[in-house]
């Protein structure tokens, strides 16, 4: 079976997407992302990437997923369940 390693391992970008997905409409504050994933030179570009590519947006002081981001998060959950992997972190 074909397994894309990026979906199987703990990627910071996917962790951010899944964290925001789990928060739902409430969103996740920048502080929560910094606390749970980190606030360093590797994470900041990933958050900017998600916003730039319209997977997430900023509303007030919180990140929320766009419809595109929601579809992506649902696909990740489905794919991990298909492979019988644990839920993605975040």
MIDOSE-1310 file (N, C-alpha, C; in nm, 2 decimals, decimal comma, always signed):
residues 90
xxxx	+0,08/-0,12/+0,00/+0,00/+0,00/+0,00/+0,09/+0,12/+0,00; +0,05/+0,22/-0,08/+0,12/+0,35/-0,09/+0,10/+0,43/+0,04; +0,20/+0,48/+0,10/+0,19/+0,56/+0,22/+0,27/+0,68/+0,20; +0,21/+0,80/+0,20/+0,29/+0,92/+0,19/+0,34/+0,95/+0,33
xxxx	+0,47/+0,95/+0,35/+0,53/+0,97/+0,48/+0,49/+1,09/+0,55; +0,47/+1,20/+0,48/+0,43/+1,33/+0,54/+0,30/+1,32/+0,61; +0,21/+1,23/+0,57/+0,08/+1,22/+0,64/+0,09/+1,12/+0,75; +0,20/+1,04/+0,75/+0,21/+0,94/+0,85/+0,29/+0,99/+0,98
xxxx	+0,38/+1,08/+0,96/+0,46/+1,13/+1,07/+0,40/+1,26/+1,12; +0,46/+1,31/+1,22/+0,41/+1,44/+1,29/+0,48/+1,56/+1,23; +0,41/+1,61/+1,13/+0,46/+1,74/+1,06/+0,41/+1,86/+1,14; +0,49/+1,96/+1,16/+0,45/+2,08/+1,23/+0,33/+2,15/+1,16
xxxx	+0,34/+2,15/+1,02/+0,23/+2,22/+0,95/+0,10/+2,14/+0,97; +0,10/+2,01/+0,96/-0,02/+1,93/+0,98/-0,07/+1,94/+1,12; +0,03/+1,94/+1,22/-0,01/+1,96/+1,36/-0,09/+2,09/+1,38; -0,04/+2,20/+1,31/-0,11/+2,32/+1,32/-0,25/+2,31/+1,26
xxxx	-0,26/+2,26/+1,15/-0,39/+2,24/+1,08/-0,49/+2,16/+1,17; -0,44/+2,05/+1,22/-0,53/+1,96/+1,30/-0,56/+2,03/+1,43; -0,47/+2,11/+1,49/-0,51/+2,18/+1,61/-0,62/+2,28/+1,59; -0,61/+2,35/+1,48/-0,71/+2,45/+1,44/-0,84/+2,38/+1,41
xxxx	-0,83/+2,27/+1,34/-0,95/+2,19/+1,30/-1,02/+2,14/+1,43; -0,95/+2,09/+1,52/-1,01/+2,04/+1,65/-1,08/+2,15/+1,73; -1,03/+2,27/+1,72/-1,08/+2,39/+1,79/-1,21/+2,43/+1,73; -1,24/+2,40/+1,60/-1,36/+2,44/+1,53/-1,37/+2,58/+1,51
xxxx	-1,49/+2,64/+1,52/-1,52/+2,78/+1,49/-1,46/+2,87/+1,59; -1,42/+2,82/+1,71/-1,36/+2,90/+1,81/-1,22/+2,95/+1,77; -1,15/+2,86/+1,69/-1,02/+2,89/+1,65/-0,91/+2,87/+1,76; -0,79/+2,90/+1,72/-0,68/+2,88/+1,81/-0,59/+3,00/+1,81
xxxx	-0,56/+3,05/+1,93/-0,48/+3,17/+1,94/-0,33/+3,14/+1,90; -0,26/+3,25/+1,86/-0,12/+3,24/+1,83/-0,05/+3,19/+1,96; -0,09/+3,23/+2,07/-0,02/+3,19/+2,20/-0,04/+3,04/+2,22; -0,16/+2,98/+2,19/-0,18/+2,84/+2,20/-0,09/+2,76/+2,10
xxxx	-0,08/+2,81/+1,98/+0,01/+2,75/+1,89/+0,16/+2,75/+1,94; +0,20/+2,87/+1,98/+0,33/+2,88/+2,04/+0,36/+2,79/+2,15; +0,26/+2,77/+2,24/+0,27/+2,69/+2,36/+0,28/+2,54/+2,32; +0,19/+2,50/+2,23/+0,18/+2,35/+2,20/+0,27/+2,31/+2,09
xxxx	+0,31/+2,39/+2,00/+0,40/+2,35/+1,89/+0,53/+2,41/+1,89; +0,53/+2,54/+1,93/+0,66/+2,61/+1,94/+0,65/+2,74/+1,87; +0,74/+2,83/+1,90/+0,75/+2,96/+1,84/+0,89/+2,98/+1,80; +0,93/+2,93/+1,69/+1,07/+2,94/+1,65/+1,07/+2,97/+1,50
xxxx	+1,19/+2,98/+1,44/+1,20/+3,01/+1,30/+1,15/+2,90/+1,21; +1,13/+2,78/+1,26/+1,07/+2,68/+1,17/+0,92/+2,68/+1,17; +0,86/+2,73/+1,27/+0,71/+2,73/+1,28/+0,65/+2,85/+1,22; +0,71/+2,97/+1,24/+0,65/+3,09/+1,19/+0,63/+3,08/+1,04
xxxx	+0,72/+3,04/+0,96/+0,70/+3,03/+0,81/+0,59/+2,93/+0,78; +0,57/+2,83/+0,86/+0,46/+2,73/+0,83/+0,32/+2,79/+0,85; +0,31/+2,87/+0,96/+0,18/+2,94/+0,98/+0,16/+3,04/+0,87; +0,26/+3,11/+0,83/+0,24/+3,21/+0,72/+0,20/+3,13/+0,59
xxxx	+0,26/+3,02/+0,57/+0,23/+2,93/+0,45/+0,08/+2,89/+0,45; +0,03/+2,85/+0,56/-0,11/+2,81/+0,57/-0,20/+2,92/+0,54; -0,17/+3,04/+0,59/-0,25/+3,16/+0,56/-0,24/+3,20/+0,42; -0,11/+3,21/+0,37/-0,09/+3,25/+0,23/-0,16/+3,15/+0,13
xxxx	-0,16/+3,02/+0,16/-0,22/+2,93/+0,07/-0,37/+2,90/+0,10; -0,43/+2,99/+0,18/-0,57/+2,99/+0,21/-0,62/+2,86/+0,27; -0,54/+2,80/+0,35/-0,59/+2,69/+0,44/-0,64/+2,74/+0,57; -0,58/+2,86/+0,61/-0,62/+2,92/+0,74/-0,63/+3,07/+0,72
xxxx	-0,70/+3,14/+0,81/-0,70/+3,28/+0,81/-0,70/+3,33/+0,96; -0,67/+3,46/+0,98/-0,67/+3,52/+1,11/-0,79/+3,60/+1,13; -0,86/+3,57/+1,24/-0,98/+3,65/+1,28/-0,95/+3,70/+1,42; -0,93/+3,83/+1,44/-0,89/+3,88/+1,57/-0,76/+3,83/+1,60
xxxx	-0,74/+3,76/+1,71/-0,61/+3,70/+1,75/-0,61/+3,55/+1,73; -0,70/+3,50/+1,66/-0,71/+3,35/+1,64/-0,70/+3,31/+1,50; -0,64/+3,19/+1,48/-0,64/+3,12/+1,35/-0,76/+3,03/+1,34; -0,82/+3,04/+1,22/-0,93/+2,95/+1,19/-0,91/+2,89/+1,05
xxxx	-0,97/+2,77/+1,02/-0,95/+2,71/+0,89/-1,05/+2,77/+0,79; -1,01/+2,78/+0,67/-1,10/+2,81/+0,56/-1,17/+2,68/+0,52; -1,26/+2,69/+0,43/-1,33/+2,57/+0,38/-1,22/+2,47/+0,32; -1,13/+2,53/+0,25/-1,02/+2,45/+0,19/-0,94/+2,38/+0,30
xxxx	-0,91/+2,45/+0,41/-0,84/+2,39/+0,52/-0,92/+2,29/+0,59; -1,05/+2,31/+0,60/-1,14/+2,21/+0,66/-1,14/+2,08/+0,58; -1,15/+2,09/+0,45/-1,14/+1,97/+0,36/-1,01/+1,90/+0,38; -0,90/+1,97/+0,38/-0,77/+1,91/+0,40/-0,76/+1,84/+0,53
xxxx	-0,81/+1,90/+0,64/-0,80/+1,83/+0,77/-0,89/+1,71/+0,77; -1,01/+1,71/+0,71/-1,09/+1,59/+0,70/-1,02/+1,48/+0,62; -0,96/+1,52/+0,51/-0,89/+1,42/+0,43/-0,77/+1,35/+0,52; -0,70/+1,43/+0,59/-0,59/+1,38/+0,68/-0,65/+1,28/+0,78
xxxx	-0,76/+1,32/+0,84/-0,82/+1,23/+0,94/-0,87/+1,10/+0,87; -0,93/+1,11/+0,76/-0,98/+0,99/+0,68/-0,86/+0,90/+0,65; -0,75/+0,96/+0,59/-0,64/+0,89/+0,55/-0,57/+0,81/+0,66; -0,56/+0,88/+0,78/-0,49/+0,82/+0,89/-0,58/+0,70/+0,95
xxxx	-0,71/+0,72/+0,94/-0,80/+0,61/+0,98/-0,79/+0,49/+0,89; -0,78/+0,52/+0,76/-0,76/+0,42/+0,66/-0,64/+0,33/+0,69; -0,53/+0,40/+0,73/-0,41/+0,33/+0,76/-0,40/+0,27/+0,91; -0,51/+0,30/+0,98/-0,52/+0,25/+1,12/-0,41/+0,32/+1,21
xxxx	-0,39/+0,45/+1,18/-0,30/+0,52/+1,26/-0,38/+0,60/+1,37; -0,31/+0,64/+1,47/-0,37/+0,72/+1,57/-0,41/+0,86/+1,52; -0,50/+0,92/+1,59/-0,54/+1,06/+1,55/-0,42/+1,15/+1,55; -0,43/+1,25/+1,46/-0,32/+1,34/+1,45/-0,32/+1,43/+1,56
xx	-0,20/+1,47/+1,61/-0,18/+1,56/+1,72/-0,23/+1,70/+1,70; -0,23/+1,78/+1,80/-0,28/+1,92/+1,79/-0,38/+1,95/+1,89
